[in-house]
Amino acid sequence: MTPLIVGWGHSQFGRLEGQSLEDLIVQVSREAIAGAGITADIVDAVWLGHFGAGMVPDGFCSSMILSAAPELRFKPAVRCENACASGSAALQAAIDAISAGRVRCALVVGAEKMTAVSGAGVTSALGSASYQKEESGVSFPEIFAQFARAYHAAYGDPSDAMAQIAVKNHEAALRNPLAHMRRVLDLEFCRTESPGNPMIADPIRKTDCSLVSDGAAAVILVHPDMAADFRRAVGFRAFVQVNDLLPLSAKNLVAFEGPRRAFATAYAQAGISVADISFAEVHDCFTIAELLSVEAMALAGPGQGRTAVLDGLTQRGGRLPINLSGGLKAKGHPIGATGISMHVLAARQLTGEAGDMQLPDATLGLCFNMGGGAVSSYVSVLEAMTVRGRA
């Protein structure tokens, strides 16, 4: 049996000038502990998902979690890094420790402070997550522009679908009070190059890019035999990691093969198909990544993702709502926090605690967190568990 999520915390995402990396880590750690209704002394170990890469001077920050409560002092603390999937890497490490019987209760935090450096500094930091032998100096907008150009060559121009994804995710963020950008964008603006929406790397426009954000999120994980001690719990039907080759030149970009394998393996592990999923939070670092994810998760066939998006299948009220939180595109993308944020928001949906984002009758949630150019792919399937709760 896999561990259960029994508590969570989530900061505001955005330009948080008055809060340091440590402030964010401590805030969400305390929220998660309080949300689980526990005292920190029962936490056996802590994990931090954090990319870093020079965006803050703190290169050794896992023990910042210990400042959240006196009882956490002397607990084992580890930082995990796997590019934009660093949060999910930390989550997996904690899951493995609990499943192995070494730990019974874990605190997992994802956090990033990105806005304290210049735009050029962020671009350089993120660029370090590519294959330096061939891709040094290539920005991530250019990397994902290569995916978009490969899609265009194989299936036709994806620009309208990419614009629709941006519109959809910004509309969804209006329901999320923690989102970085709660502002409507219209389709014509998103599909048109203009001074307000410049071309960043053809065909990637500014509105196709996720946000540079500060933020943090945290979860408490426990062994499943502890379920009766908690008022609500969310379980993992599947949790899968797939890593592909690092060089873009070694892959068929349009195949999105690493994510595709991760989705298929997660479905098999959970004993389901995409038809059973109620909603999904996917890694829309650029809108082309969400379009490719629609096909990789088997919601649409190769080259048919454009039609699925434009027909509204992925909208709220559609066949499979994607990124009800606003996604990385509008909720924000503090690198290390993203994977944990996805799981917090999925858990809230499944326990009926999602506020204005709430879907009726959500039973299975899917999270897809990706590092690099489809290099590291994590897919999980979550469900609410029946627990007796506390008296």
MARDO-524045 format. One record per residue (C-alpha): residue in one letter; chain; y, x, z. Coordinates in nm, 4 decimals. Layout:
residues N
<r->a&c->A&y->Y&x->X&z->Z> $
...
//
This chain:
residues 391
<r->m&c->A&y->0.0000&x->0.0000&z->0.0000> $
<r->t&c->A&y->0.3498&x->0.1222&z->-0.0843> $
<r->p&c->A&y->0.6405&x->0.1418&z->0.1611> $
<r->l&c->A&y->0.8842&x->-0.1430&z->0.2147> $
<r->i&c->A&y->1.2634&x->-0.1504&z->0.1886> $
<r->v&c->A&y->1.3862&x->-0.3171&z->0.5080> $
<r->g&c->A&y->1.7536&x->-0.2242&z->0.5250> $
<r->w&c->A&y->2.0299&x->-0.1018&z->0.3003> $
<r->g&c->A&y->2.3910&x->0.0067&z->0.2750> $
<r->h&c->A&y->2.6275&x->0.0324&z->-0.0210> $
<r->s&c->A&y->2.9832&x->0.1625&z->-0.0397> $
<r->q&c->A&y->3.2581&x->0.0583&z->-0.2736> $
<r->f&c->A&y->3.2305&x->0.2483&z->-0.6026> $
<r->g&c->A&y->3.5483&x->0.3884&z->-0.7560> $
<r->r&c->A&y->3.8172&x->0.6485&z->-0.7007> $
<r->l&c->A&y->3.7888&x->0.6766&z->-0.3235> $
<r->e&c->A&y->4.0629&x->0.9284&z->-0.2477> $
<r->g&c->A&y->4.0556&x->0.8800&z->0.1284> $
<r->q&c->A&y->3.6817&x->0.9369&z->0.1676> $
<r->s&c->A&y->3.4890&x->1.2633&z->0.1513> $
<r->l&c->A&y->3.1269&x->1.3062&z->0.0460> $
<r->e&c->A&y->3.0312&x->1.3200&z->0.4133> $
<r->d&c->A&y->3.2296&x->1.0039&z->0.4918> $
<r->l&c->A&y->3.0399&x->0.8142&z->0.2214> $
<r->i&c->A&y->2.7016&x->0.9445&z->0.3349> $
<r->v&c->A&y->2.7651&x->0.8543&z->0.6967> $
<r->q&c->A&y->2.9026&x->0.5090&z->0.6102> $
<r->v&c->A&y->2.6020&x->0.3917&z->0.4094> $
<r->s&c->A&y->2.3522&x->0.5525&z->0.6477> $
<r->r&c->A&y->2.4960&x->0.3530&z->0.9361> $
<r->e&c->A&y->2.4997&x->0.0360&z->0.7266> $
<r->a&c->A&y->2.1334&x->0.0797&z->0.6322> $
<r->i&c->A&y->2.0252&x->0.1459&z->0.9899> $
<r->a&c->A&y->2.2188&x->-0.1551&z->1.1163> $
<r->g&c->A&y->2.0946&x->-0.3718&z->0.8287> $
<r->a&c->A&y->1.7350&x->-0.2913&z->0.9163> $
<r->g&c->A&y->1.8017&x->-0.3825&z->1.2790> $
<r->i&c->A&y->1.6668&x->-0.0531&z->1.4086> $
<r->t&c->A&y->1.7904&x->0.2346&z->1.6174> $
<r->a&c->A&y->1.8056&x->0.5724&z->1.4473> $
<r->d&c->A&y->1.5478&x->0.7311&z->1.6761> $
<r->i&c->A&y->1.2610&x->0.5664&z->1.4816> $
<r->v&c->A&y->1.3684&x->0.7399&z->1.1585> $
<r->d&c->A&y->1.1249&x->1.0258&z->1.1007> $
<r->a&c->A&y->1.2995&x->1.2064&z->0.8136> $
<r->v&c->A&y->1.5926&x->1.1754&z->0.5731> $
<r->w&c->A&y->1.6381&x->1.2452&z->0.2032> $
<r->l&c->A&y->1.9593&x->1.2788&z->0.0023> $
<r->g&c->A&y->1.9926&x->1.2281&z->-0.3728> $
<r->h&c->A&y->2.2917&x->1.4361&z->-0.4872> $
<r->f&c->A&y->2.3641&x->1.6074&z->-0.8193> $
<r->g&c->A&y->2.6596&x->1.8222&z->-0.7146> $
<r->a&c->A&y->2.6971&x->2.0832&z->-0.9928> $
<r->g&c->A&y->3.0261&x->2.2029&z->-0.8466> $
<r->m&c->A&y->3.2046&x->1.8665&z->-0.8246> $
<r->v&c->A&y->3.2402&x->1.9233&z->-0.4492> $
<r->p&c->A&y->3.2233&x->2.2511&z->-0.2566> $
<r->d&c->A&y->2.9334&x->2.1201&z->-0.0466> $
<r->g&c->A&y->2.6200&x->2.2766&z->-0.1934> $
<r->f&c->A&y->2.4122&x->2.2229&z->0.1207> $
<r->c&c->A&y->2.4710&x->1.8645&z->0.2246> $
<r->s&c->A&y->2.1438&x->1.6954&z->0.3235> $
<r->s&c->A&y->2.2153&x->1.7384&z->0.6952> $
<r->m&c->A&y->2.5392&x->1.5442&z->0.6581> $
<r->i&c->A&y->2.3163&x->1.2381&z->0.7043> $
<r->l&c->A&y->2.2435&x->1.3499&z->1.0599> $
<r->s&c->A&y->2.6063&x->1.2846&z->1.1544> $
<r->a&c->A&y->2.5442&x->0.9104&z->1.1143> $
<r->a&c->A&y->2.3783&x->0.8827&z->1.4581> $
<r->p&c->A&y->2.3080&x->1.1233&z->1.7472> $
<r->e&c->A&y->1.9372&x->1.0343&z->1.7306> $
<r->l&c->A&y->1.9087&x->1.1797&z->1.3795> $
<r->r&c->A&y->1.9762&x->1.5342&z->1.4971> $
<r->f&c->A&y->1.6787&x->1.7648&z->1.4342> $
<r->k&c->A&y->1.5139&x->1.5239&z->1.1879> $
<r->p&c->A&y->1.3862&x->1.6868&z->0.8662> $
<r->a&c->A&y->1.6476&x->1.6574&z->0.5895> $
<r->v&c->A&y->1.6063&x->1.7392&z->0.2201> $
<r->r&c->A&y->1.8378&x->1.7163&z->-0.0820> $
<r->c&c->A&y->1.6792&x->1.6071&z->-0.4125> $
<r->e&c->A&y->1.8290&x->1.6732&z->-0.7553> $
<r->n&c->A&y->1.7110&x->1.5342&z->-1.0891> $
<r->a&c->A&y->2.0366&x->1.4945&z->-1.2826> $
<r->c&c->A&y->2.1478&x->1.1285&z->-1.3012> $
<r->a&c->A&y->1.8134&x->1.0254&z->-1.1501> $
<r->s&c->A&y->1.8691&x->1.2250&z->-0.8293> $
<r->g&c->A&y->1.8762&x->0.9079&z->-0.6194> $
<r->s&c->A&y->1.5387&x->0.7945&z->-0.7497> $
<r->a&c->A&y->1.3992&x->1.1436&z->-0.6941> $
<r->a&c->A&y->1.4963&x->1.1177&z->-0.3273> $
<r->l&c->A&y->1.3445&x->0.7713&z->-0.3090> $
<r->q&c->A&y->1.0169&x->0.8933&z->-0.4573> $
<r->a&c->A&y->0.9978&x->1.1838&z->-0.2131> $
<r->a&c->A&y->1.0302&x->0.9422&z->0.0786> $
<r->i&c->A&y->0.7777&x->0.7004&z->-0.0726> $
<r->d&c->A&y->0.5278&x->0.9835&z->-0.1131> $
<r->a&c->A&y->0.5792&x->1.1006&z->0.2461> $
<r->i&c->A&y->0.5187&x->0.7518&z->0.3844> $
<r->s&c->A&y->0.2223&x->0.6860&z->0.1542> $
<r->a&c->A&y->0.0669&x->1.0157&z->0.2658> $
<r->g&c->A&y->0.0952&x->0.9122&z->0.6314> $
<r->r&c->A&y->0.3292&x->1.1986&z->0.7256> $
<r->v&c->A&y->0.6276&x->0.9687&z->0.7848> $
<r->r&c->A&y->0.6497&x->0.6056&z->0.8956> $
<r->c&c->A&y->1.0226&x->0.5420&z->0.8639> $
<r->a&c->A&y->1.2587&x->0.7160&z->0.6223> $
<r->l&c->A&y->1.6317&x->0.6997&z->0.5541> $
<r->v&c->A&y->1.7144&x->0.7683&z->0.1881> $
<r->v&c->A&y->2.0738&x->0.8172&z->0.0756> $
<r->g&c->A&y->2.2254&x->0.8710&z->-0.2680> $
<r->a&c->A&y->2.5845&x->0.9929&z->-0.2894> $
<r->e&c->A&y->2.8336&x->1.1599&z->-0.5203> $
<r->k&c->A&y->3.2009&x->1.2504&z->-0.4997> $
<r->m&c->A&y->3.3184&x->1.2996&z->-0.8591> $
<r->t&c->A&y->3.6899&x->1.2250&z->-0.8742> $
<r->a&c->A&y->3.8159&x->1.5217&z->-0.6722> $
<r->v&c->A&y->3.7897&x->1.7479&z->-0.9805> $
<r->s&c->A&y->3.9555&x->1.7170&z->-1.3199> $
<r->g&c->A&y->3.8083&x->1.5285&z->-1.6138> $
<r->a&c->A&y->3.7254&x->1.8623&z->-1.7722> $
<r->g&c->A&y->3.5508&x->1.9672&z->-1.4517> $
<r->v&c->A&y->3.3372&x->1.6538&z->-1.4499> $
<r->t&c->A&y->3.2520&x->1.7007&z->-1.8193> $
<r->s&c->A&y->3.1445&x->2.0589&z->-1.7527> $
<r->a&c->A&y->2.9393&x->1.9625&z->-1.4459> $
<r->l&c->A&y->2.7562&x->1.6840&z->-1.6269> $
<r->g&c->A&y->2.7003&x->1.9080&z->-1.9276> $
<r->s&c->A&y->2.4959&x->2.1418&z->-1.7089> $
<r->a&c->A&y->2.2248&x->1.8728&z->-1.7061> $
<r->s&c->A&y->2.1376&x->1.9490&z->-2.0687> $
<r->y&c->A&y->1.9347&x->2.2255&z->-2.2353> $
<r->q&c->A&y->2.1732&x->2.5190&z->-2.2142> $
<r->k&c->A&y->1.9881&x->2.7336&z->-2.4680> $
<r->e&c->A&y->2.0753&x->2.4848&z->-2.7436> $
<r->e&c->A&y->2.3232&x->2.2359&z->-2.5958> $
<r->s&c->A&y->2.5650&x->2.4492&z->-2.3937> $
<r->g&c->A&y->2.9160&x->2.3140&z->-2.4348> $
<r->v&c->A&y->2.7928&x->1.9802&z->-2.5731> $
<r->s&c->A&y->2.9331&x->1.6880&z->-2.3733> $
<r->f&c->A&y->2.7155&x->1.3959&z->-2.2663> $
<r->p&c->A&y->2.9122&x->1.1522&z->-2.4853> $
<r->e&c->A&y->2.8143&x->1.3742&z->-2.7782> $
<r->i&c->A&y->2.4525&x->1.3860&z->-2.6609> $
<r->f&c->A&y->2.4304&x->1.0071&z->-2.6550> $
<r->a&c->A&y->2.6259&x->0.9859&z->-2.9800> $
<r->q&c->A&y->2.3268&x->1.1671&z->-3.1284> $
<r->f&c->A&y->2.1014&x->0.8871&z->-3.0001> $
<r->a&c->A&y->2.3359&x->0.6291&z->-3.1554> $
<r->r&c->A&y->2.3453&x->0.8101&z->-3.4892> $
<r->a&c->A&y->1.9655&x->0.8358&z->-3.4898> $
<r->y&c->A&y->1.9440&x->0.4610&z->-3.4247> $
<r->h&c->A&y->2.1886&x->0.3913&z->-3.7081> $
<r->a&c->A&y->1.9859&x->0.6052&z->-3.9484> $
<r->a&c->A&y->1.6615&x->0.4324&z->-3.8518> $
<r->y&c->A&y->1.7656&x->0.0686&z->-3.8114> $
<r->g&c->A&y->2.1315&x->0.0162&z->-3.9029> $
<r->d&c->A&y->2.4649&x->0.0262&z->-3.7239> $
<r->p&c->A&y->2.4305&x->-0.0514&z->-3.3488> $
<r->s&c->A&y->2.8067&x->-0.0642&z->-3.2822> $
<r->d&c->A&y->2.8421&x->-0.4417&z->-3.2460> $
<r->a&c->A&y->2.5521&x->-0.4580&z->-3.0013> $
<r->m&c->A&y->2.6951&x->-0.1649&z->-2.8072> $
<r->a&c->A&y->3.0293&x->-0.3443&z->-2.7834> $
<r->q&c->A&y->2.8570&x->-0.6627&z->-2.6668> $
<r->i&c->A&y->2.6786&x->-0.4670&z->-2.3931> $
<r->a&c->A&y->3.0144&x->-0.3379&z->-2.2692> $
<r->v&c->A&y->3.1607&x->-0.6899&z->-2.2688> $
<r->k&c->A&y->2.8566&x->-0.8297&z->-2.0864> $
<r->n&c->A&y->2.8561&x->-0.5646&z->-1.8160> $
<r->h&c->A&y->3.2278&x->-0.5898&z->-1.7482> $
<r->e&c->A&y->3.1953&x->-0.9661&z->-1.7179> $
<r->a&c->A&y->2.9071&x->-0.9212&z->-1.4732> $
<r->a&c->A&y->3.1112&x->-0.6788&z->-1.2608> $
<r->l&c->A&y->3.3589&x->-0.9574&z->-1.1854> $
<r->r&c->A&y->3.0897&x->-1.1000&z->-0.9548> $
<r->n&c->A&y->3.0326&x->-0.7657&z->-0.7798> $
<r->p&c->A&y->3.2993&x->-0.6887&z->-0.5161> $
<r->l&c->A&y->3.1737&x->-0.3276&z->-0.4905> $
<r->a&c->A&y->3.2159&x->-0.2514&z->-0.8616> $
<r->h&c->A&y->3.4517&x->0.0233&z->-0.9753> $
<r->m&c->A&y->3.6108&x->-0.1744&z->-1.2608> $
<r->r&c->A&y->3.6346&x->-0.5521&z->-1.2297> $
<r->r&c->A&y->3.8181&x->-0.6196&z->-1.5535> $
<r->v&c->A&y->3.7253&x->-0.8282&z->-1.8568> $
<r->l&c->A&y->3.7007&x->-0.6522&z->-2.1930> $
<r->d&c->A&y->3.6853&x->-0.8567&z->-2.5118> $
<r->l&c->A&y->3.4500&x->-0.7896&z->-2.7995> $
<r->e&c->A&y->3.7171&x->-0.7065&z->-3.0546> $
<r->f&c->A&y->3.8716&x->-0.4455&z->-2.8267> $
<r->c&c->A&y->3.5330&x->-0.2841&z->-2.7560> $
<r->r&c->A&y->3.4265&x->-0.2693&z->-3.1196> $
<r->t&c->A&y->3.7578&x->-0.1287&z->-3.2492> $
<r->e&c->A&y->3.8901&x->0.2248&z->-3.2249> $
<r->s&c->A&y->4.2460&x->0.2157&z->-3.0869> $
<r->p&c->A&y->4.4815&x->0.4128&z->-2.8629> $
<r->g&c->A&y->4.3393&x->0.2177&z->-2.5695> $
<r->n&c->A&y->3.9813&x->0.2676&z->-2.6875> $
<r->p&c->A&y->3.9650&x->0.6074&z->-2.8567> $
<r->m&c->A&y->3.6595&x->0.7537&z->-3.0246> $
<r->i&c->A&y->3.5051&x->1.0025&z->-2.7816> $
<r->a&c->A&y->3.2113&x->1.1198&z->-2.9950> $
<r->d&c->A&y->3.1428&x->0.9156&z->-3.3083> $
<r->p&c->A&y->3.0276&x->0.6359&z->-3.2708> $
<r->i&c->A&y->3.0789&x->0.6445&z->-2.8905> $
<r->r&c->A&y->3.4135&x->0.4922&z->-2.7952> $
<r->k&c->A&y->3.5681&x->0.4982&z->-2.4510> $
<r->t&c->A&y->3.4355&x->0.1473&z->-2.3821> $
<r->d&c->A&y->3.0804&x->0.2735&z->-2.4481> $
<r->c&c->A&y->3.1014&x->0.5237&z->-2.1601> $
<r->s&c->A&y->3.0135&x->0.4717&z->-1.7942> $
<r->l&c->A&y->3.2715&x->0.5430&z->-1.5260> $
<r->v&c->A&y->3.3350&x->0.8599&z->-1.3283> $
<r->s&c->A&y->3.3051&x->0.7288&z->-0.9739> $
<r->d&c->A&y->3.2726&x->0.8137&z->-0.6072> $
<r->g&c->A&y->3.0194&x->0.6200&z->-0.4018> $
<r->a&c->A&y->2.7025&x->0.6094&z->-0.1974> $
<r->a&c->A&y->2.4077&x->0.3836&z->-0.1201> $
<r->a&c->A&y->2.1191&x->0.4011&z->0.1264> $
<r->v&c->A&y->1.7874&x->0.2352&z->0.2100> $
<r->i&c->A&y->1.5506&x->0.2329&z->0.5045> $
<r->l&c->A&y->1.1849&x->0.2605&z->0.4022> $
<r->v&c->A&y->0.8951&x->0.1872&z->0.6382> $
<r->h&c->A&y->0.5175&x->0.1887&z->0.6306> $
<r->p&c->A&y->0.3859&x->-0.1551&z->0.5242> $
<r->d&c->A&y->0.2052&x->-0.2117&z->0.8546> $
<r->m&c->A&y->0.5509&x->-0.2343&z->1.0167> $
<r->a&c->A&y->0.6551&x->-0.5377&z->0.8094> $
<r->a&c->A&y->0.6334&x->-0.7848&z->1.0970> $
<r->d&c->A&y->0.9043&x->-0.5938&z->1.2832> $
<r->f&c->A&y->1.1690&x->-0.6866&z->1.0270> $
<r->r&c->A&y->1.3482&x->-1.0043&z->0.9243> $
<r->r&c->A&y->1.3080&x->-0.9290&z->0.5509> $
<r->a&c->A&y->1.1345&x->-0.6723&z->0.3352> $
<r->v&c->A&y->1.1123&x->-0.5784&z->-0.0308> $
<r->g&c->A&y->0.8001&x->-0.4099&z->-0.1661> $
<r->f&c->A&y->0.7210&x->-0.1944&z->-0.4667> $
<r->r&c->A&y->0.4771&x->-0.3415&z->-0.7161> $
<r->a&c->A&y->0.5250&x->-0.0169&z->-0.9105> $
<r->f&c->A&y->0.7153&x->0.3101&z->-0.8892> $
<r->v&c->A&y->0.6758&x->0.5483&z->-1.1814> $
<r->q&c->A&y->0.8266&x->0.8799&z->-1.2864> $
<r->v&c->A&y->0.7935&x->1.0253&z->-1.6387> $
<r->n&c->A&y->0.9550&x->1.3501&z->-1.7498> $
<r->d&c->A&y->0.9981&x->1.4434&z->-2.1154> $
<r->l&c->A&y->1.0997&x->1.7708&z->-2.2767> $
<r->l&c->A&y->1.4538&x->1.8892&z->-2.2064> $
<r->p&c->A&y->1.5766&x->1.9912&z->-2.5561> $
<r->l&c->A&y->1.7075&x->1.7077&z->-2.7716> $
<r->s&c->A&y->1.5696&x->1.8949&z->-3.0730> $
<r->a&c->A&y->1.2152&x->1.8529&z->-2.9418> $
<r->k&c->A&y->1.2270&x->1.4718&z->-2.9392> $
<r->n&c->A&y->1.2471&x->1.1748&z->-3.1729> $
<r->l&c->A&y->1.5634&x->1.0324&z->-3.0196> $
<r->v&c->A&y->1.5269&x->0.6781&z->-3.1448> $
<r->a&c->A&y->1.1750&x->0.6532&z->-2.9966> $
<r->f&c->A&y->1.3138&x->0.6899&z->-2.6398> $
<r->e&c->A&y->0.9590&x->0.7908&z->-2.5582> $
<r->g&c->A&y->0.9981&x->0.9018&z->-2.1957> $
<r->p&c->A&y->1.1568&x->0.5739&z->-2.0830> $
<r->r&c->A&y->0.9133&x->0.3770&z->-2.2995> $
<r->r&c->A&y->0.6158&x->0.5422&z->-2.1282> $
<r->a&c->A&y->0.7687&x->0.4847&z->-1.7860> $
<r->f&c->A&y->0.8141&x->0.1121&z->-1.8520> $
<r->a&c->A&y->0.4611&x->0.0721&z->-1.9888> $
<r->t&c->A&y->0.3082&x->0.2608&z->-1.6960> $
<r->a&c->A&y->0.5055&x->0.0535&z->-1.4445> $
<r->y&c->A&y->0.3917&x->-0.2718&z->-1.6050> $
<r->a&c->A&y->0.0303&x->-0.1551&z->-1.5921> $
<r->q&c->A&y->0.0642&x->-0.0440&z->-1.2310> $
<r->a&c->A&y->0.2188&x->-0.3795&z->-1.1336> $
<r->g&c->A&y->-0.0259&x->-0.5852&z->-1.3419> $
<r->i&c->A&y->0.2545&x->-0.7590&z->-1.5323> $
<r->s&c->A&y->0.4412&x->-0.7646&z->-1.8617> $
<r->v&c->A&y->0.8117&x->-0.7789&z->-1.9370> $
<r->a&c->A&y->0.7785&x->-1.1596&z->-1.9481> $
<r->d&c->A&y->0.7269&x->-1.1613&z->-1.5703> $
<r->i&c->A&y->1.0517&x->-0.9795&z->-1.4855> $
<r->s&c->A&y->1.3386&x->-1.1913&z->-1.3471> $
<r->f&c->A&y->1.6183&x->-0.9358&z->-1.3907> $
<r->a&c->A&y->1.6695&x->-0.5655&z->-1.4537> $
<r->e&c->A&y->1.9144&x->-0.2940&z->-1.3508> $
<r->v&c->A&y->1.8998&x->-0.0269&z->-1.6222> $
<r->h&c->A&y->2.0679&x->0.3070&z->-1.6804> $
<r->d&c->A&y->2.3559&x->0.2278&z->-1.9151> $
<r->c&c->A&y->2.5267&x->0.5646&z->-1.8860> $
<r->f&c->A&y->2.6360&x->0.4827&z->-2.2419> $
<r->t&c->A&y->2.5918&x->0.1465&z->-2.4100> $
<r->i&c->A&y->2.3428&x->0.2932&z->-2.6590> $
<r->a&c->A&y->2.1190&x->0.3777&z->-2.3617> $
<r->e&c->A&y->2.1028&x->0.0106&z->-2.2613> $
<r->l&c->A&y->2.0301&x->-0.0914&z->-2.6209> $
<r->l&c->A&y->1.7455&x->0.1600&z->-2.6422> $
<r->s&c->A&y->1.6206&x->0.0413&z->-2.3014> $
<r->v&c->A&y->1.5957&x->-0.3164&z->-2.4298> $
<r->e&c->A&y->1.3455&x->-0.1898&z->-2.6857> $
<r->a&c->A&y->1.1737&x->0.0601&z->-2.4555> $
<r->m&c->A&y->1.1000&x->-0.2135&z->-2.1989> $
<r->a&c->A&y->0.9424&x->-0.4217&z->-2.4789> $
<r->l&c->A&y->1.1937&x->-0.7049&z->-2.4598> $
<r->a&c->A&y->1.2486&x->-0.6437&z->-2.8322> $
<r->g&c->A&y->1.0638&x->-0.4472&z->-3.0959> $
<r->p&c->A&y->1.1910&x->-0.1246&z->-3.2533> $
<r->g&c->A&y->1.5181&x->-0.1946&z->-3.4289> $
<r->q&c->A&y->1.5314&x->-0.5501&z->-3.2884> $
<r->g&c->A&y->1.7299&x->-0.4724&z->-2.9756> $
<r->r&c->A&y->2.0562&x->-0.5423&z->-3.1576> $
<r->t&c->A&y->1.9484&x->-0.8994&z->-3.2295> $
<r->a&c->A&y->1.8291&x->-0.9510&z->-2.8714> $
<r->v&c->A&y->2.1629&x->-0.8355&z->-2.7333> $
<r->l&c->A&y->2.3785&x->-1.0293&z->-2.9777> $
<r->d&c->A&y->2.1693&x->-1.3449&z->-2.9260> $
<r->g&c->A&y->2.2376&x->-1.3296&z->-2.5506> $
<r->l&c->A&y->1.8857&x->-1.2528&z->-2.4261> $
<r->t&c->A&y->2.0199&x->-0.9951&z->-2.1790> $
<r->q&c->A&y->2.3149&x->-1.1988&z->-2.0491> $
<r->r&c->A&y->2.3244&x->-1.3911&z->-1.7244> $
<r->g&c->A&y->2.1306&x->-1.7080&z->-1.8110> $
<r->g&c->A&y->1.9441&x->-1.5280&z->-2.0899> $
<r->r&c->A&y->1.5747&x->-1.4466&z->-2.1142> $
<r->l&c->A&y->1.6109&x->-1.1266&z->-1.9077> $
<r->p&c->A&y->1.9501&x->-1.0662&z->-1.7434> $
<r->i&c->A&y->2.0309&x->-0.6954&z->-1.7464> $
<r->n&c->A&y->2.2837&x->-0.5258&z->-1.5175> $
<r->l&c->A&y->2.4047&x->-0.8256&z->-1.3207> $
<r->s&c->A&y->2.5866&x->-0.5715&z->-1.1034> $
<r->g&c->A&y->2.7995&x->-0.4516&z->-1.3952> $
<r->g&c->A&y->2.5729&x->-0.1535&z->-1.4500> $
<r->l&c->A&y->2.6913&x->0.2042&z->-1.4666> $
<r->k&c->A&y->2.9362&x->0.0854&z->-1.7303> $
<r->a&c->A&y->3.1489&x->-0.1239&z->-1.4927> $
<r->k&c->A&y->2.9966&x->-0.0942&z->-1.1435> $
<r->g&c->A&y->3.0373&x->0.2831&z->-1.1758> $
<r->h&c->A&y->2.8143&x->0.5884&z->-1.1894> $
<r->p&c->A&y->2.8387&x->0.8216&z->-0.8876> $
<r->i&c->A&y->2.5463&x->1.0318&z->-1.0100> $
<r->g&c->A&y->2.3347&x->1.0736&z->-0.6971> $
<r->a&c->A&y->2.4029&x->0.7204&z->-0.5760> $
<r->t&c->A&y->2.3007&x->0.5358&z->-0.8917> $
<r->g&c->A&y->1.9235&x->0.5167&z->-0.8400> $
<r->i&c->A&y->1.9601&x->0.4008&z->-0.4790> $
<r->s&c->A&y->2.2329&x->0.1535&z->-0.5751> $
<r->m&c->A&y->1.9998&x->-0.0092&z->-0.8281> $
<r->h&c->A&y->1.7355&x->-0.0611&z->-0.5599> $
<r->v&c->A&y->1.9849&x->-0.1942&z->-0.3055> $
<r->l&c->A&y->2.1206&x->-0.4512&z->-0.5508> $
<r->a&c->A&y->1.7707&x->-0.5486&z->-0.6651> $
<r->a&c->A&y->1.6655&x->-0.5945&z->-0.3023> $
<r->r&c->A&y->1.9674&x->-0.8161&z->-0.2419> $
<r->q&c->A&y->1.8756&x->-1.0309&z->-0.5421> $
<r->l&c->A&y->1.5155&x->-1.0693&z->-0.4254> $
<r->t&c->A&y->1.6127&x->-1.1658&z->-0.0713> $
<r->g&c->A&y->1.8845&x->-1.4097&z->-0.1765> $
<r->e&c->A&y->2.1659&x->-1.1874&z->-0.0450> $
<r->a&c->A&y->2.3414&x->-1.1032&z->-0.3740> $
<r->g&c->A&y->2.6419&x->-1.3307&z->-0.3232> $
<r->d&c->A&y->2.8161&x->-1.4230&z->-0.6485> $
<r->m&c->A&y->2.5660&x->-1.2059&z->-0.8397> $
<r->q&c->A&y->2.2725&x->-1.4138&z->-0.7161> $
<r->l&c->A&y->2.0223&x->-1.5557&z->-0.9644> $
<r->p&c->A&y->1.8211&x->-1.8643&z->-0.8694> $
<r->d&c->A&y->1.4508&x->-1.8036&z->-0.8060> $
<r->a&c->A&y->1.4425&x->-1.4286&z->-0.8731> $
<r->t&c->A&y->1.0891&x->-1.3054&z->-0.8024> $
<r->l&c->A&y->1.0483&x->-0.9646&z->-0.9692> $
<r->g&c->A&y->1.3218&x->-0.7078&z->-1.0232> $
<r->l&c->A&y->1.3052&x->-0.3991&z->-1.2416> $
<r->c&c->A&y->1.5052&x->-0.0757&z->-1.1975> $
<r->f&c->A&y->1.5324&x->0.1982&z->-1.4596> $
<r->n&c->A&y->1.7136&x->0.5194&z->-1.3600> $
<r->m&c->A&y->1.7332&x->0.8048&z->-1.6108> $
<r->g&c->A&y->1.8311&x->1.1702&z->-1.5879> $
<r->g&c->A&y->1.9693&x->1.3617&z->-1.8856> $
<r->g&c->A&y->1.9052&x->1.2684&z->-2.2460> $
<r->a&c->A&y->1.5969&x->1.0538&z->-2.1718> $
<r->v&c->A&y->1.4451&x->1.3480&z->-1.9836> $
<r->s&c->A&y->1.3668&x->1.2096&z->-1.6376> $
<r->s&c->A&y->1.2772&x->0.8398&z->-1.6238> $
<r->y&c->A&y->1.2048&x->0.6354&z->-1.3114> $
<r->v&c->A&y->1.0966&x->0.2714&z->-1.3351> $
<r->s&c->A&y->1.0216&x->0.0500&z->-1.0372> $
<r->v&c->A&y->0.9175&x->-0.3123&z->-1.0021> $
<r->l&c->A&y->1.0262&x->-0.4807&z->-0.6788> $
<r->e&c->A&y->0.9340&x->-0.8072&z->-0.5063> $
<r->a&c->A&y->1.0309&x->-0.9788&z->-0.1829> $
<r->m&c->A&y->0.7583&x->-0.9763&z->0.0851> $
<r->t&c->A&y->0.6736&x->-1.2496&z->0.3343> $
<r->v&c->A&y->0.7301&x->-1.1268&z->0.6885> $
<r->r&c->A&y->0.7187&x->-1.3016&z->1.0245> $
<r->g&c->A&y->1.0516&x->-1.1538&z->1.1296> $
<r->r&c->A&y->1.1717&x->-1.0991&z->1.4798> $
<r->a&c->A&y->1.1736&x->-1.3672&z->1.7443> $
//
